[in-house]
Amino acid sequence: MKRVKKGDLPEKICATCGRPFSWRKKWERVWDEVCYCSDRCRSEKNKLRQTKEHE
């Protein structure tokens, strides 16, 4: 079995916080759809959208 080094994993930039995050095994089938690094950032997207609407 061939192992991949952590530094060789694909990365994306989080749509909410702007930080880079790496591929995870649990995202294997949905990697193209992943936009947020965590559940917290995913829930923050709604708060950001609501504050922009009220401005």
C-alpha distance matrix in Angstrom:
0.0 3.8 6.5 9.9 13.0 15.7 18.2 16.3 16.4 19.3 22.6 25.8 29.3 30.7 33.7 35.7 35.2 33.9 31.1 27.7 24.8 21.0 18.7 17.8 15.4 18.7 20.0 17.2 19.7 22.8 21.9 24.7 27.2 26.4 29.3 29.8 27.8 29.2 31.4 34.2 34.1 33.9 37.0 38.8 38.8 41.4 43.5 43.4 44.5 47.3 48.7 48.8 50.7 53.3 54.0
3.8 0.0 3.8 6.7 9.9 12.9 14.9 12.8 13.4 16.4 19.8 23.2 26.6 28.4 31.5 33.6 32.9 31.3 28.5 25.0 22.4 18.6 16.6 16.4 14.7 18.3 19.1 16.3 19.2 21.8 20.3 23.0 25.7 24.8 27.5 28.0 26.0 27.7 30.3 32.9 32.5 32.5 35.8 37.2 37.1 40.0 42.0 41.6 42.7 45.7 46.9 46.8 48.9 51.5 52.0
6.5 3.8 0.0 3.8 6.5 9.4 11.7 10.3 10.8 14.2 17.2 20.7 24.0 25.6 28.9 30.8 29.8 28.4 25.4 21.9 19.3 15.6 14.1 13.7 12.7 16.4 17.2 15.1 18.4 20.7 18.8 21.7 24.2 22.8 25.2 25.4 23.1 24.8 27.5 29.9 29.5 29.9 33.1 34.4 34.5 37.5 39.2 38.9 40.2 43.2 44.1 44.2 46.5 48.9 49.3
9.9 6.7 3.8 0.0 3.8 6.4 8.3 6.5 7.2 10.7 13.7 17.3 20.5 22.4 25.8 27.7 26.7 25.0 22.1 18.5 16.1 12.5 11.3 11.9 11.7 15.5 15.6 13.8 17.3 18.9 16.6 19.3 21.9 20.3 22.4 22.6 20.4 22.5 25.5 27.7 27.0 27.5 30.8 31.8 31.8 34.9 36.6 36.0 37.4 40.4 41.3 41.2 43.5 46.0 46.2
13.0 9.9 6.5 3.8 0.0 3.8 5.4 5.3 7.0 10.7 13.0 16.7 19.5 21.5 25.0 26.7 25.2 23.5 20.3 16.8 14.8 11.6 11.6 12.4 13.2 16.9 17.0 15.9 19.5 20.7 17.9 20.6 23.0 20.9 22.4 22.2 19.6 21.8 25.1 26.9 26.1 27.1 30.4 31.0 31.2 34.5 35.9 35.1 36.8 39.8 40.3 40.3 42.9 45.2 45.2
15.7 12.9 9.4 6.4 3.8 0.0 3.8 5.4 5.6 9.1 10.4 13.9 16.4 18.2 21.8 23.2 21.6 20.1 16.7 13.5 11.3 8.3 9.1 10.1 11.8 15.1 15.0 14.8 18.5 19.0 16.1 18.9 20.8 18.4 19.5 19.0 16.2 18.4 21.8 23.3 22.5 23.8 26.9 27.4 27.8 31.2 32.3 31.6 33.5 36.4 36.8 36.9 39.6 41.7 41.8
18.2 14.9 11.7 8.3 5.4 3.8 0.0 3.8 5.6 8.3 9.4 13.0 15.3 17.7 21.2 22.9 21.0 18.9 15.7 12.4 11.3 8.8 10.4 12.4 14.6 17.7 17.0 16.8 20.2 20.4 17.0 19.2 21.4 19.0 19.7 19.4 16.8 19.6 23.2 24.3 23.1 24.5 27.8 27.8 28.0 31.5 32.6 31.4 33.3 36.4 36.5 36.3 39.2 41.4 41.1
16.3 12.8 10.3 6.5 5.3 5.4 3.8 0.0 3.8 6.5 9.0 12.8 15.7 18.3 21.6 23.8 22.5 20.2 17.4 13.7 12.4 9.4 9.8 12.2 13.8 17.1 16.0 15.0 18.2 18.7 15.4 17.3 20.0 18.2 19.3 19.8 17.7 20.6 24.1 25.7 24.2 25.1 28.7 28.9 28.6 32.1 33.5 32.3 33.8 37.1 37.5 37.0 39.7 42.2 42.0
16.4 13.4 10.8 7.2 7.0 5.6 5.6 3.8 0.0 3.8 6.5 10.2 13.4 15.6 18.9 21.1 20.1 18.1 15.5 11.8 9.8 6.3 6.0 8.6 10.5 13.6 12.2 11.5 14.8 15.0 11.8 14.0 16.5 14.6 16.0 16.4 14.5 17.4 20.7 22.5 21.1 21.7 25.3 25.8 25.5 28.8 30.5 29.4 30.8 34.0 34.7 34.3 36.8 39.3 39.4
19.3 16.4 14.2 10.7 10.7 9.1 8.3 6.5 3.8 0.0 3.8 7.1 10.6 13.1 16.0 18.6 18.1 15.8 13.8 10.1 8.6 5.9 5.7 9.3 11.6 13.9 11.5 11.2 13.8 13.3 9.6 11.1 13.7 12.1 13.2 14.2 13.1 16.3 19.6 21.4 19.4 19.8 23.5 23.8 23.0 26.5 28.2 26.9 28.1 31.4 32.1 31.5 33.9 36.6 36.6
22.6 19.8 17.2 13.7 13.0 10.4 9.4 9.0 6.5 3.8 0.0 3.8 7.0 9.6 12.7 15.1 14.4 12.1 10.1 6.4 5.5 4.4 6.1 9.8 12.9 14.5 12.0 12.8 15.2 13.8 10.0 11.2 13.0 10.7 10.8 11.5 10.3 13.8 17.3 18.5 16.3 17.1 20.8 20.7 20.0 23.5 25.0 23.6 24.9 28.3 28.8 28.2 30.8 33.3 33.2
25.8 23.2 20.7 17.3 16.7 13.9 13.0 12.8 10.2 7.1 3.8 0.0 3.8 6.5 9.1 11.9 11.7 9.3 8.3 5.5 5.6 6.6 8.0 11.3 14.6 15.2 12.3 13.7 15.4 13.1 9.6 9.9 11.0 8.7 7.7 8.8 8.6 12.3 15.5 16.5 13.8 14.4 18.1 17.8 16.7 20.3 21.8 20.2 21.3 24.8 25.3 24.5 27.1 29.7 29.6
29.3 26.6 24.0 20.5 19.5 16.4 15.3 15.7 13.4 10.6 7.0 3.8 0.0 3.8 6.3 8.8 8.3 5.6 5.5 4.3 6.2 8.9 11.1 13.9 17.4 17.6 14.8 16.8 18.4 15.6 12.5 12.4 12.6 10.0 7.6 7.8 8.0 11.6 14.7 14.9 11.7 13.0 16.3 15.3 14.3 18.0 19.1 17.2 18.7 22.1 22.2 21.4 24.2 26.7 26.3
30.7 28.4 25.6 22.4 21.5 18.2 17.7 18.3 15.6 13.1 9.6 6.5 3.8 0.0 3.8 5.5 5.7 4.8 5.5 6.1 6.9 10.1 12.0 14.0 17.4 16.8 14.3 17.0 18.3 15.2 12.7 12.9 11.9 8.9 5.8 4.7 5.5 8.6 11.3 11.3 7.9 9.3 12.6 11.6 10.8 14.5 15.6 14.0 15.6 18.9 19.2 18.8 21.5 23.8 23.8
33.7 31.5 28.9 25.8 25.0 21.8 21.2 21.6 18.9 16.0 12.7 9.1 6.3 3.8 0.0 3.8 6.2 5.8 8.3 9.6 10.7 13.7 15.1 17.0 20.1 19.1 16.3 19.1 19.6 16.1 14.2 13.5 11.9 9.7 5.9 5.8 8.3 10.6 12.2 11.9 8.1 8.7 11.6 10.2 8.3 12.0 13.3 11.2 12.4 15.8 16.3 15.5 18.1 20.6 20.6
35.7 33.6 30.8 27.7 26.7 23.2 22.9 23.8 21.1 18.6 15.1 11.9 8.8 5.5 3.8 0.0 3.8 5.8 8.3 10.8 11.9 15.3 17.0 18.4 21.7 20.4 18.1 21.3 22.0 18.6 16.9 16.7 14.7 12.1 8.6 6.8 8.5 9.7 10.9 9.5 5.7 7.5 9.4 7.2 6.3 10.1 10.5 8.6 10.7 13.7 13.7 13.7 16.5 18.5 18.6
35.2 32.9 29.8 26.7 25.2 21.6 21.0 22.5 20.1 18.1 14.4 11.7 8.3 5.7 6.2 3.8 0.0 3.8 5.6 8.9 10.6 14.3 16.8 18.2 21.8 20.9 19.0 22.1 23.4 20.3 18.2 18.5 17.0 14.0 10.7 8.4 8.4 9.9 11.9 10.0 6.9 9.9 11.7 9.2 9.6 13.2 12.8 11.1 13.8 16.5 15.8 16.0 19.2 20.8 20.5
33.9 31.3 28.4 25.0 23.5 20.1 18.9 20.2 18.1 15.8 12.1 9.3 5.6 4.8 5.8 5.8 3.8 0.0 3.8 6.7 9.3 12.9 15.6 17.8 21.4 21.2 18.8 21.5 22.9 19.9 17.3 17.2 16.5 13.7 10.4 9.1 9.2 11.9 14.5 13.2 9.9 12.3 14.7 12.6 12.1 15.9 15.9 13.7 15.9 19.0 18.3 17.8 21.1 23.0 22.3
31.1 28.5 25.4 22.1 20.3 16.7 15.7 17.4 15.5 13.8 10.1 8.3 5.5 5.5 8.3 8.3 5.6 3.8 0.0 3.8 6.5 10.2 13.4 15.5 19.2 19.4 17.4 20.0 22.0 19.4 16.5 17.2 16.9 13.7 11.1 9.4 8.0 10.8 14.1 13.1 10.5 13.2 15.8 14.2 14.4 18.2 18.3 16.5 19.0 21.9 21.3 21.2 24.4 26.2 25.7
27.7 25.0 21.9 18.5 16.8 13.5 12.4 13.7 11.8 10.1 6.4 5.5 4.3 6.1 9.6 10.8 8.9 6.7 3.8 0.0 3.8 6.9 10.2 12.8 16.5 17.3 15.2 17.2 19.5 17.3 14.1 15.0 15.4 12.3 10.6 9.6 7.9 11.3 14.9 14.9 12.5 14.5 17.7 16.7 16.6 20.3 21.0 19.4 21.4 24.5 24.4 24.1 27.1 29.1 28.8
24.8 22.4 19.3 16.1 14.8 11.3 11.3 12.4 9.8 8.6 5.5 5.6 6.2 6.9 10.7 11.9 10.6 9.3 6.5 3.8 0.0 3.8 7.0 9.1 12.9 13.6 11.8 14.0 16.5 14.7 11.6 13.4 13.8 10.4 9.7 8.5 5.9 9.2 13.0 13.8 11.9 13.5 16.8 16.6 16.8 20.3 21.3 20.3 22.2 25.2 25.5 25.5 28.3 30.4 30.4
21.0 18.6 15.6 12.5 11.6 8.3 8.8 9.4 6.3 5.9 4.4 6.6 8.9 10.1 13.7 15.3 14.3 12.9 10.2 6.9 3.8 0.0 3.8 6.4 10.0 11.6 10.0 11.4 14.4 13.4 10.1 12.5 13.7 10.7 11.3 10.8 8.4 11.3 14.8 16.3 14.9 15.9 19.3 19.7 19.7 23.1 24.4 23.6 25.3 28.3 28.9 28.8 31.4 33.7 33.9
18.7 16.6 14.1 11.3 11.6 9.1 10.4 9.8 6.0 5.7 6.1 8.0 11.1 12.0 15.1 17.0 16.8 15.6 13.4 10.2 7.0 3.8 0.0 3.8 6.9 8.6 6.8 7.7 10.9 10.3 7.3 10.4 11.8 9.4 11.3 11.4 9.7 12.1 15.1 17.4 16.2 16.3 19.9 20.8 20.6 23.7 25.5 25.0 26.2 29.2 30.2 30.2 32.4 34.9 35.4
17.8 16.4 13.7 11.9 12.4 10.1 12.4 12.2 8.6 9.3 9.8 11.3 13.9 14.0 17.0 18.4 18.2 17.8 15.5 12.8 9.1 6.4 3.8 0.0 3.8 5.5 5.3 6.7 10.2 10.2 8.5 12.1 12.9 10.4 12.8 12.3 10.2 11.5 14.0 16.7 16.3 16.3 19.4 21.0 21.1 23.9 25.8 25.8 27.1 29.8 31.0 31.4 33.4 35.7 36.6
15.4 14.7 12.7 11.7 13.2 11.8 14.6 13.8 10.5 11.6 12.9 14.6 17.4 17.4 20.1 21.7 21.8 21.4 19.2 16.5 12.9 10.0 6.9 3.8 0.0 3.8 5.4 5.2 8.7 10.1 9.4 13.2 14.1 12.4 15.4 15.2 13.6 14.3 16.2 19.3 19.2 18.6 21.7 23.7 23.7 26.2 28.3 28.6 29.6 32.2 33.8 34.2 35.9 38.4 39.4
18.7 18.3 16.4 15.5 16.9 15.1 17.7 17.1 13.6 13.9 14.5 15.2 17.6 16.8 19.1 20.4 20.9 21.2 19.4 17.3 13.6 11.6 8.6 5.5 3.8 0.0 3.8 5.5 7.7 8.5 9.0 12.7 12.6 10.9 14.1 13.7 12.5 12.5 13.6 17.1 17.3 16.2 19.0 21.4 21.5 23.6 25.9 26.5 27.3 29.7 31.6 32.1 33.6 36.0 37.4
20.0 19.1 17.2 15.6 17.0 15.0 17.0 16.0 12.2 11.5 12.0 12.3 14.8 14.3 16.3 18.1 19.0 18.8 17.4 15.2 11.8 10.0 6.8 5.3 5.4 3.8 0.0 3.8 5.7 5.3 5.2 8.9 9.0 7.5 10.9 11.4 10.9 11.8 13.2 16.5 16.0 14.7 17.9 20.0 19.5 21.8 24.3 24.5 25.1 27.8 29.6 29.8 31.3 34.0 35.1
17.2 16.3 15.1 13.8 15.9 14.8 16.8 15.0 11.5 11.2 12.8 13.7 16.8 17.0 19.1 21.3 22.1 21.5 20.0 17.2 14.0 11.4 7.7 6.7 5.2 5.5 3.8 0.0 3.8 5.8 5.7 9.1 10.4 10.0 13.6 14.6 14.3 15.5 17.0 20.3 19.6 18.3 21.6 23.6 22.9 25.2 27.9 27.9 28.3 31.1 33.0 32.9 34.4 37.2 38.3
19.7 19.2 18.4 17.3 19.5 18.5 20.2 18.2 14.8 13.8 15.2 15.4 18.4 18.3 19.6 22.0 23.4 22.9 22.0 19.5 16.5 14.4 10.9 10.2 8.7 7.7 5.7 3.8 0.0 3.8 6.0 8.2 9.1 10.0 13.8 15.4 15.9 16.9 17.8 21.3 20.5 18.5 21.6 23.9 22.8 24.7 27.7 27.8 27.7 30.5 32.7 32.5 33.6 36.6 37.9
22.8 21.8 20.7 18.9 20.7 19.0 20.4 18.7 15.0 13.3 13.8 13.1 15.6 15.2 16.1 18.6 20.3 19.9 19.4 17.3 14.7 13.4 10.3 10.2 10.1 8.5 5.3 5.8 3.8 0.0 3.8 5.5 5.4 6.5 10.3 12.2 13.3 14.4 15.3 18.6 17.4 15.2 18.4 20.6 19.2 21.2 24.2 24.2 24.0 26.9 29.1 28.8 29.8 32.9 34.1
21.9 20.3 18.8 16.6 17.9 16.1 17.0 15.4 11.8 9.6 10.0 9.6 12.5 12.7 14.2 16.9 18.2 17.3 16.5 14.1 11.6 10.1 7.3 8.5 9.4 9.0 5.2 5.7 6.0 3.8 0.0 3.8 5.4 5.3 8.6 10.7 11.5 13.5 15.2 18.1 16.4 15.0 18.6 20.1 18.8 21.3 24.0 23.5 23.7 26.8 28.6 28.1 29.6 32.6 33.5
24.7 23.0 21.7 19.3 20.6 18.9 19.2 17.3 14.0 11.1 11.2 9.9 12.4 12.9 13.5 16.7 18.5 17.2 17.2 15.0 13.4 12.5 10.4 12.1 13.2 12.7 8.9 9.1 8.2 5.5 3.8 0.0 3.8 5.8 8.2 11.4 13.1 15.4 16.9 19.4 17.2 15.5 19.1 20.4 18.3 20.8 23.7 22.8 22.5 25.9 27.7 26.8 28.1 31.3 32.1
27.2 25.7 24.2 21.9 23.0 20.8 21.4 20.0 16.5 13.7 13.0 11.0 12.6 11.9 11.9 14.7 17.0 16.5 16.9 15.4 13.8 13.7 11.8 12.9 14.1 12.6 9.0 10.4 9.1 5.4 5.4 3.8 0.0 3.8 6.3 9.4 11.8 13.4 14.3 16.9 14.7 12.5 15.9 17.4 15.3 17.4 20.5 20.0 19.5 22.6 24.7 24.0 25.1 28.3 29.4
26.4 24.8 22.8 20.3 20.9 18.4 19.0 18.2 14.6 12.1 10.7 8.7 10.0 8.9 9.7 12.1 14.0 13.7 13.7 12.3 10.4 10.7 9.4 10.4 12.4 10.9 7.5 10.0 10.0 6.5 5.3 5.8 3.8 0.0 3.8 6.0 8.0 9.8 11.2 13.7 11.6 10.0 13.6 15.0 13.5 16.1 18.8 18.3 18.5 21.6 23.4 23.0 24.6 27.5 28.4
29.3 27.5 25.2 22.4 22.4 19.5 19.7 19.3 16.0 13.2 10.8 7.7 7.6 5.8 5.9 8.6 10.7 10.4 11.1 10.6 9.7 11.3 11.3 12.8 15.4 14.1 10.9 13.6 13.8 10.3 8.6 8.2 6.3 3.8 0.0 3.8 6.9 9.2 10.7 12.2 9.4 8.2 11.9 12.4 10.6 13.7 16.1 15.1 15.5 18.8 20.2 19.7 21.5 24.4 25.0
29.8 28.0 25.4 22.6 22.2 19.0 19.4 19.8 16.4 14.2 11.5 8.8 7.8 4.7 5.8 6.8 8.4 9.1 9.4 9.6 8.5 10.8 11.4 12.3 15.2 13.7 11.4 14.6 15.4 12.2 10.7 11.4 9.4 6.0 3.8 0.0 3.8 5.6 7.5 8.7 5.9 5.7 9.4 9.9 9.2 12.4 14.2 13.7 14.9 17.8 18.9 19.1 21.2 23.6 24.3
27.8 26.0 23.1 20.4 19.6 16.2 16.8 17.7 14.5 13.1 10.3 8.6 8.0 5.5 8.3 8.5 8.4 9.2 8.0 7.9 5.9 8.4 9.7 10.2 13.6 12.5 10.9 14.3 15.9 13.3 11.5 13.1 11.8 8.0 6.9 3.8 0.0 3.8 7.3 8.3 6.6 7.8 11.0 11.4 11.8 15.0 16.3 15.9 17.8 20.4 21.2 21.7 24.0 26.1 26.7
29.2 27.7 24.8 22.5 21.8 18.4 19.6 20.6 17.4 16.3 13.8 12.3 11.6 8.6 10.6 9.7 9.9 11.9 10.8 11.3 9.2 11.3 12.1 11.5 14.3 12.5 11.8 15.5 16.9 14.4 13.5 15.4 13.4 9.8 9.2 5.6 3.8 0.0 3.8 5.3 5.4 6.3 8.8 9.9 11.2 13.8 14.9 15.5 17.4 19.5 20.5 21.6 23.7 25.4 26.5
31.4 30.3 27.5 25.5 25.1 21.8 23.2 24.1 20.7 19.6 17.3 15.5 14.7 11.3 12.2 10.9 11.9 14.5 14.1 14.9 13.0 14.8 15.1 14.0 16.2 13.6 13.2 17.0 17.8 15.3 15.2 16.9 14.3 11.2 10.7 7.5 7.3 3.8 0.0 3.8 5.5 5.0 6.2 8.6 10.2 11.9 13.2 14.6 16.2 17.8 19.2 20.7 22.3 23.9 25.5
34.2 32.9 29.9 27.7 26.9 23.3 24.3 25.7 22.5 21.4 18.5 16.5 14.9 11.3 11.9 9.5 10.0 13.2 13.1 14.9 13.8 16.3 17.4 16.7 19.3 17.1 16.5 20.3 21.3 18.6 18.1 19.4 16.9 13.7 12.2 8.7 8.3 5.3 3.8 0.0 3.8 5.4 5.2 6.1 8.9 10.7 10.9 12.3 14.6 15.9 16.7 18.6 20.5 21.7 23.0
34.1 32.5 29.5 27.0 26.1 22.5 23.1 24.2 21.1 19.4 16.3 13.8 11.7 7.9 8.1 5.7 6.9 9.9 10.5 12.5 11.9 14.9 16.2 16.3 19.2 17.3 16.0 19.6 20.5 17.4 16.4 17.2 14.7 11.6 9.4 5.9 6.6 5.4 5.5 3.8 0.0 3.8 5.4 4.9 6.5 9.3 9.9 10.2 12.5 14.5 15.2 16.4 18.6 20.2 21.2
33.9 32.5 29.9 27.5 27.1 23.8 24.5 25.1 21.7 19.8 17.1 14.4 13.0 9.3 8.7 7.5 9.9 12.3 13.2 14.5 13.5 15.9 16.3 16.3 18.6 16.2 14.7 18.3 18.5 15.2 15.0 15.5 12.5 10.0 8.2 5.7 7.8 6.3 5.0 5.4 3.8 0.0 3.8 5.5 5.6 7.8 9.7 10.5 11.6 13.7 15.4 16.4 17.9 20.0 21.4
37.0 35.8 33.1 30.8 30.4 26.9 27.8 28.7 25.3 23.5 20.8 18.1 16.3 12.6 11.6 9.4 11.7 14.7 15.8 17.7 16.8 19.3 19.9 19.4 21.7 19.0 17.9 21.6 21.6 18.4 18.6 19.1 15.9 13.6 11.9 9.4 11.0 8.8 6.2 5.2 5.4 3.8 0.0 3.8 5.4 5.9 7.3 9.3 10.6 11.7 13.5 15.2 16.5 17.9 19.8
38.8 37.2 34.4 31.8 31.0 27.4 27.8 28.9 25.8 23.8 20.7 17.8 15.3 11.6 10.2 7.2 9.2 12.6 14.2 16.7 16.6 19.7 20.8 21.0 23.7 21.4 20.0 23.6 23.9 20.6 20.1 20.4 17.4 15.0 12.4 9.9 11.4 9.9 8.6 6.1 4.9 5.5 3.8 0.0 3.8 5.4 5.1 6.2 8.6 9.9 10.7 12.5 14.4 15.7 17.0
38.8 37.1 34.5 31.8 31.2 27.8 28.0 28.6 25.5 23.0 20.0 16.7 14.3 10.8 8.3 6.3 9.6 12.1 14.4 16.6 16.8 19.7 20.6 21.1 23.7 21.5 19.5 22.9 22.8 19.2 18.8 18.3 15.3 13.5 10.6 9.2 11.8 11.2 10.2 8.9 6.5 5.6 5.4 3.8 0.0 3.8 5.5 5.2 6.2 8.7 10.1 10.8 12.5 14.6 15.9
41.4 40.0 37.5 34.9 34.5 31.2 31.5 32.1 28.8 26.5 23.5 20.3 18.0 14.5 12.0 10.1 13.2 15.9 18.2 20.3 20.3 23.1 23.7 23.9 26.2 23.6 21.8 25.2 24.7 21.2 21.3 20.8 17.4 16.1 13.7 12.4 15.0 13.8 11.9 10.7 9.3 7.8 5.9 5.4 3.8 0.0 3.8 5.4 5.1 6.2 8.7 10.0 10.7 12.6 14.7
43.5 42.0 39.2 36.6 35.9 32.3 32.6 33.5 30.5 28.2 25.0 21.8 19.1 15.6 13.3 10.5 12.8 15.9 18.3 21.0 21.3 24.4 25.5 25.8 28.3 25.9 24.3 27.9 27.7 24.2 24.0 23.7 20.5 18.8 16.1 14.2 16.3 14.9 13.2 10.9 9.9 9.7 7.3 5.1 5.5 3.8 0.0 3.8 5.4 5.1 6.3 8.7 10.0 10.9 12.8
43.4 41.6 38.9 36.0 35.1 31.6 31.4 32.3 29.4 26.9 23.6 20.2 17.2 14.0 11.2 8.6 11.1 13.7 16.5 19.4 20.3 23.6 25.0 25.8 28.6 26.5 24.5 27.9 27.8 24.2 23.5 22.8 20.0 18.3 15.1 13.7 15.9 15.5 14.6 12.3 10.2 10.5 9.3 6.2 5.2 5.4 3.8 0.0 3.8 5.5 5.3 6.3 8.8 10.2 11.0
44.5 42.7 40.2 37.4 36.8 33.5 33.3 33.8 30.8 28.1 24.9 21.3 18.7 15.6 12.4 10.7 13.8 15.9 19.0 21.4 22.2 25.3 26.2 27.1 29.6 27.3 25.1 28.3 27.7 24.0 23.7 22.5 19.5 18.5 15.5 14.9 17.8 17.4 16.2 14.6 12.5 11.6 10.6 8.6 6.2 5.1 5.4 3.8 0.0 3.8 5.6 5.3 6.4 8.9 10.4
47.3 45.7 43.2 40.4 39.8 36.4 36.4 37.1 34.0 31.4 28.3 24.8 22.1 18.9 15.8 13.7 16.5 19.0 21.9 24.5 25.2 28.3 29.2 29.8 32.2 29.7 27.8 31.1 30.5 26.9 26.8 25.9 22.6 21.6 18.8 17.8 20.4 19.5 17.8 15.9 14.5 13.7 11.7 9.9 8.7 6.2 5.1 5.5 3.8 0.0 3.8 5.5 5.2 6.5 9.0
48.7 46.9 44.1 41.3 40.3 36.8 36.5 37.5 34.7 32.1 28.8 25.3 22.2 19.2 16.3 13.7 15.8 18.3 21.3 24.4 25.5 28.9 30.2 31.0 33.8 31.6 29.6 33.0 32.7 29.1 28.6 27.7 24.7 23.4 20.2 18.9 21.2 20.5 19.2 16.7 15.2 15.4 13.5 10.7 10.1 8.7 6.3 5.3 5.6 3.8 0.0 3.8 5.4 5.2 6.5
48.8 46.8 44.2 41.2 40.3 36.9 36.3 37.0 34.3 31.5 28.2 24.5 21.4 18.8 15.5 13.7 16.0 17.8 21.2 24.1 25.5 28.8 30.2 31.4 34.2 32.1 29.8 32.9 32.5 28.8 28.1 26.8 24.0 23.0 19.7 19.1 21.7 21.6 20.7 18.6 16.4 16.4 15.2 12.5 10.8 10.0 8.7 6.3 5.3 5.5 3.8 0.0 3.8 5.5 5.4
50.7 48.9 46.5 43.5 42.9 39.6 39.2 39.7 36.8 33.9 30.8 27.1 24.2 21.5 18.1 16.5 19.2 21.1 24.4 27.1 28.3 31.4 32.4 33.4 35.9 33.6 31.3 34.4 33.6 29.8 29.6 28.1 25.1 24.6 21.5 21.2 24.0 23.7 22.3 20.5 18.6 17.9 16.5 14.4 12.5 10.7 10.0 8.8 6.4 5.2 5.4 3.8 0.0 3.8 5.6
53.3 51.5 48.9 46.0 45.2 41.7 41.4 42.2 39.3 36.6 33.3 29.7 26.7 23.8 20.6 18.5 20.8 23.0 26.2 29.1 30.4 33.7 34.9 35.7 38.4 36.0 34.0 37.2 36.6 32.9 32.6 31.3 28.3 27.5 24.4 23.6 26.1 25.4 23.9 21.7 20.2 20.0 17.9 15.7 14.6 12.6 10.9 10.2 8.9 6.5 5.2 5.5 3.8 0.0 3.8
54.0 52.0 49.3 46.2 45.2 41.8 41.1 42.0 39.4 36.6 33.2 29.6 26.3 23.8 20.6 18.6 20.5 22.3 25.7 28.8 30.4 33.9 35.4 36.6 39.4 37.4 35.1 38.3 37.9 34.1 33.5 32.1 29.4 28.4 25.0 24.3 26.7 26.5 25.5 23.0 21.2 21.4 19.8 17.0 15.9 14.7 12.8 11.0 10.4 9.0 6.5 5.4 5.6 3.8 0.0
